[in-house]
Amino acid sequence: MKTLLVVDDDESIRLLLRDEFCDNGYNVVTAIDGEEGLVAFSEQNIDVVVLDLNMPKLTGEQVATRLKDKAPNVPIVIYTANPERLEEKNEVNYDSLVYKSSDLEELVNKVTQLANA
């Protein structure tokens, strides 16, 4: 079973993604912010990370950079409602970008593709 780390400060998003990915056969670890996400990543064997950009303490960009420094082969999916922030800073190291919406099919498909690559 693949393990997914979801890092998002919005509890409703974390719960929605946890339920969706558990239903799709994933073990899901959640974190409320970037600092908690880094701790969870270091304590678990994570296969894919789903990461919000706008979070307290550490931004998604900062978390992505630190994760890629530690484990460059672990895929990171940026899941955001504000993709224009990435357009301003295209040096962010991530593997895929998915826009937040009510339809989770694109996110599930992308995570599955990366987890099985």
WORA-V723298 format. One record per residue. PSI is psi in whole degrees, 0 to 359 (* if undefined). D_FIRST is the distance of its C-alpha to the first C-alpha in Angstrom with 1 decimal. Layout:
PSI|D_FIRST + PSI|D_FIRST
This chain:
132|0.0 + 146|3.8 + 129|6.6 + 134|9.7 + 122|13.2 + 120|15.9 + 110|19.4 + 136|22.2 + 351|25.3 + 112|25.6 + 321|24.1 + 324|24.2 + 314|22.1 + 314|19.4 + 318|19.3 + 312|19.4 + 320|16.5 + 310|14.4 + 315|15.3 + 314|14.8 + 328|11.3 + 319|10.3 + 336|12.2 + 15|10.3 + 16|6.9 + 150|6.0 + 127|6.6 + 127|10.1 + 134|12.8 + 153|16.2 + 142|19.5 + 340|23.0 + 179|24.5 + 319|24.3 + 313|25.2 + 324|22.5 + 318|20.0 + 320|21.1 + 312|20.9 + 320|17.4 + 320|16.4 + 338|18.3 + 346|16.9 + 161|13.1 + 90|11.0 + 134|10.7 + 325|9.6 + 146|11.9 + 132|14.8 + 123|16.7 + 127|20.1 + 159|23.4 + 313|26.7 + 99|29.1 + 156|28.2 + 165|30.4 + 291|30.7 + 135|28.8 + 165|28.6 + 323|25.6 + 316|27.6 + 318|28.0 + 315|24.3 + 317|23.3 + 315|26.0 + 320|25.0 + 317|21.3 + 329|22.3 + 321|24.8 + 318|22.2 + 80|19.4 + 341|20.9 + 354|18.0 + 121|15.5 + 142|16.1 + 126|17.9 + 119|18.7 + 123|21.9 + 103|22.0 + 154|25.7 + 356|28.7 + 65|30.9 + 342|30.3 + 335|33.9 + 324|33.1 + 326|31.1 + 329|34.0 + 330|36.3 + 81|34.1 + 10|32.5 + 358|31.7 + 132|28.5 + 104|25.7 + 166|22.8 + 333|21.0 + 155|21.4 + 127|23.4 + 132|22.9 + 138|25.6 + 132|25.0 + 176|26.0 + 345|25.6 + 113|23.7 + 0|20.0 + 316|19.5 + 317|20.3 + 313|17.9 + 315|14.9 + 317|16.1 + 315|16.6 + 317|13.3 + 317|11.6 + 313|14.3 + 323|13.9 + 331|10.2 + 5|11.0 + *|14.4
